[in-house]
Amino acid sequence: TEPCAIGAFSAALAHRNARRSVAAIDERRRVASKLAASIEEASPVSAPQPVGGPDQASFLRLPVIAGRGMAARLAAEGPRLGIQSGYPEALHRLPAAQPAILPGHDDLPGSVELSTSVFTLPTHRWIGTREVEALEQLLRTG
């Protein structure tokens, strides 16, 4: 389909949503920065650095990598604090991936480790101060 002009109403709606999107990104960066700052050197959690740095990331969610004991805590606290597992299953075990797995190469421990250690934390504008504080405490103490 060839591009075509949009009406005044559609243009106004797009303009308004673009402004809101920019404001939402700023809020997500603020929350992500606060949570990432609570991860201490000795913490059993690490936060990968986004490509281009945190000032360029939109942080739909904040990814973290958890050590074994911490992964269980994040999974247990997930429903209460909006923490989500990054992968429900090791990628090589998903039926859609099976055609891409070469015979004799189906033991992929890195894939299994990622499926159990990657989590994402909420950064949306509706996350409350109490939830942020609870997440910070969890990240600090493990």
VEXLUM-924657 format. One record per residue (C-alpha): residue in three letters; x, z, y. Coordinates in nm, 2 decimals, always signed. Each point is the difference from the previous one (the first is absolute). Layout:
REM residues N
KETOR  res      c1      c3      c2
KETOR  Ala       X       Z       Y
...
REM end
This chain:
REM residues 142
KETOR  res      c1      c3      c2
KETOR  Thr   +0.00   +0.00   +0.00
KETOR  Glu   +0.13   -0.09   +0.34
KETOR  Pro   +0.03   +0.27   +0.26
KETOR  Cys   -0.27   +0.01   +0.26
KETOR  Ala   -0.08   +0.19   +0.31
KETOR  Ile   -0.19   +0.33   -0.04
KETOR  Gly   -0.28   +0.12   +0.22
KETOR  Ala   +0.02   +0.26   +0.28
KETOR  Phe   -0.15   +0.28   -0.22
KETOR  Ser   +0.24   -0.07   -0.28
KETOR  Ala   +0.30   -0.01   +0.23
KETOR  Ala   -0.11   +0.33   +0.17
KETOR  Leu   -0.04   +0.16   -0.35
KETOR  Ala   +0.34   -0.12   -0.11
KETOR  His   +0.16   +0.12   +0.32
KETOR  Arg   -0.15   +0.35   -0.03
KETOR  Asn   +0.10   +0.03   -0.37
KETOR  Ala   +0.36   -0.11   +0.09
KETOR  Arg   +0.03   +0.28   +0.25
KETOR  Arg   -0.13   +0.25   -0.25
KETOR  Ser   +0.24   -0.13   -0.26
KETOR  Val   +0.30   +0.06   +0.23
KETOR  Ala   -0.13   +0.36   +0.07
KETOR  Ala   -0.05   +0.06   -0.37
KETOR  Ile   +0.36   -0.11   -0.08
KETOR  Asp   +0.14   +0.24   +0.26
KETOR  Glu   -0.20   +0.29   -0.16
KETOR  Arg   +0.11   -0.10   -0.35
KETOR  Arg   +0.37   +0.00   +0.12
KETOR  Arg   -0.05   +0.34   +0.16
KETOR  Val   -0.14   +0.15   -0.33
KETOR  Ala   +0.26   -0.17   -0.22
KETOR  Ser   +0.28   +0.12   +0.23
KETOR  Lys   -0.13   +0.36   -0.02
KETOR  Leu   -0.03   -0.01   -0.38
KETOR  Ala   +0.34   -0.17   -0.05
KETOR  Ala   +0.16   +0.26   +0.23
KETOR  Ser   -0.12   +0.27   -0.23
KETOR  Ile   +0.20   -0.14   -0.29
KETOR  Glu   +0.31   +0.21   -0.01
KETOR  Glu   +0.33   -0.09   -0.16
KETOR  Ala   -0.05   +0.22   -0.29
KETOR  Ser   -0.37   -0.11   -0.05
KETOR  Pro   -0.10   -0.15   -0.33
KETOR  Val   -0.16   -0.28   +0.20
KETOR  Ser   +0.16   -0.29   +0.19
KETOR  Ala   -0.15   -0.26   +0.23
KETOR  Pro   +0.14   -0.35   -0.01
KETOR  Gln   +0.10   -0.14   +0.34
KETOR  Pro   -0.23   -0.28   +0.10
KETOR  Val   +0.15   -0.35   +0.06
KETOR  Gly   +0.06   -0.03   +0.37
KETOR  Gly   -0.01   +0.38   +0.05
KETOR  Pro   -0.30   +0.24   +0.06
KETOR  Asp   -0.07   -0.15   +0.34
KETOR  Gln   -0.08   -0.33   -0.16
KETOR  Ala   -0.21   +0.12   -0.29
KETOR  Ser   -0.38   +0.02   +0.01
KETOR  Phe   -0.02   +0.28   -0.27
KETOR  Leu   -0.33   -0.08   -0.16
KETOR  Arg   +0.12   +0.29   -0.22
KETOR  Leu   +0.34   +0.19   -0.02
KETOR  Pro   +0.17   -0.08   -0.33
KETOR  Val   +0.21   +0.28   -0.16
KETOR  Ile   +0.20   +0.03   -0.32
KETOR  Ala   -0.04   +0.33   -0.18
KETOR  Gly   +0.22   +0.17   -0.26
KETOR  Arg   -0.16   +0.09   -0.33
KETOR  Gly   -0.13   +0.35   +0.08
KETOR  Met   -0.11   -0.11   +0.35
KETOR  Ala   -0.19   -0.30   -0.15
KETOR  Ala   -0.22   +0.23   -0.19
KETOR  Arg   -0.07   +0.20   +0.32
KETOR  Leu   -0.08   -0.31   +0.20
KETOR  Ala   -0.24   -0.12   -0.28
KETOR  Ala   -0.17   +0.34   -0.01
KETOR  Glu   -0.04   +0.02   +0.38
KETOR  Gly   -0.10   -0.37   +0.03
KETOR  Pro   -0.37   +0.03   +0.01
KETOR  Arg   +0.00   +0.29   +0.25
KETOR  Leu   +0.26   -0.16   +0.24
KETOR  Gly   -0.05   -0.37   -0.04
KETOR  Ile   +0.32   -0.06   -0.19
KETOR  Gln   -0.01   -0.30   -0.23
KETOR  Ser   +0.21   -0.11   -0.28
KETOR  Gly   +0.19   -0.32   +0.08
KETOR  Tyr   -0.06   -0.16   -0.34
KETOR  Pro   -0.26   +0.10   -0.26
KETOR  Glu   +0.21   -0.14   -0.28
KETOR  Ala   +0.35   -0.14   -0.04
KETOR  Leu   -0.02   -0.36   +0.13
KETOR  His   +0.14   -0.15   -0.32
KETOR  Arg   -0.28   +0.17   -0.20
KETOR  Leu   -0.28   -0.17   +0.20
KETOR  Pro   -0.17   -0.27   -0.20
KETOR  Ala   +0.05   -0.25   +0.28
KETOR  Ala   +0.38   +0.05   -0.02
KETOR  Gln   +0.02   -0.06   -0.38
KETOR  Pro   +0.06   -0.37   +0.02
KETOR  Ala   +0.30   +0.06   +0.23
KETOR  Ile   +0.17   +0.25   -0.23
KETOR  Leu   +0.27   -0.16   -0.22
KETOR  Pro   +0.00   +0.09   -0.37
KETOR  Gly   +0.24   +0.29   -0.06
KETOR  His   -0.01   +0.10   +0.37
KETOR  Asp   -0.30   +0.22   +0.00
KETOR  Asp   +0.18   +0.33   +0.04
KETOR  Leu   +0.02   +0.04   +0.38
KETOR  Pro   +0.07   +0.36   +0.09
KETOR  Gly   +0.03   -0.08   +0.37
KETOR  Ser   -0.35   -0.13   +0.00
KETOR  Val   -0.12   +0.32   -0.18
KETOR  Glu   +0.19   +0.22   +0.25
KETOR  Leu   -0.15   -0.18   +0.30
KETOR  Ser   -0.35   +0.04   -0.14
KETOR  Thr   +0.04   +0.37   -0.03
KETOR  Ser   +0.20   +0.07   +0.32
KETOR  Val   -0.14   -0.21   +0.28
KETOR  Phe   -0.28   +0.15   +0.20
KETOR  Thr   -0.15   -0.09   +0.34
KETOR  Leu   -0.12   +0.25   +0.26
KETOR  Pro   -0.28   -0.06   +0.25
KETOR  Thr   +0.08   -0.09   +0.36
KETOR  His   -0.34   -0.10   +0.13
KETOR  Arg   -0.15   +0.13   +0.32
KETOR  Trp   -0.26   +0.21   -0.18
KETOR  Ile   +0.26   +0.23   -0.16
KETOR  Gly   -0.04   +0.34   +0.15
KETOR  Thr   +0.26   +0.25   +0.12
KETOR  Arg   -0.06   +0.22   -0.30
KETOR  Glu   +0.05   -0.28   -0.24
KETOR  Val   +0.32   -0.11   +0.18
KETOR  Glu   +0.13   +0.36   -0.01
KETOR  Ala   -0.09   +0.04   -0.37
KETOR  Leu   +0.19   -0.33   -0.08
KETOR  Glu   +0.30   +0.12   +0.21
KETOR  Gln   +0.01   +0.33   -0.19
KETOR  Leu   -0.03   -0.18   -0.33
KETOR  Leu   +0.29   -0.24   +0.09
KETOR  Arg   +0.22   +0.29   +0.12
KETOR  Thr   -0.05   +0.23   -0.29
KETOR  Gly   -0.07   -0.22   -0.29
REM end
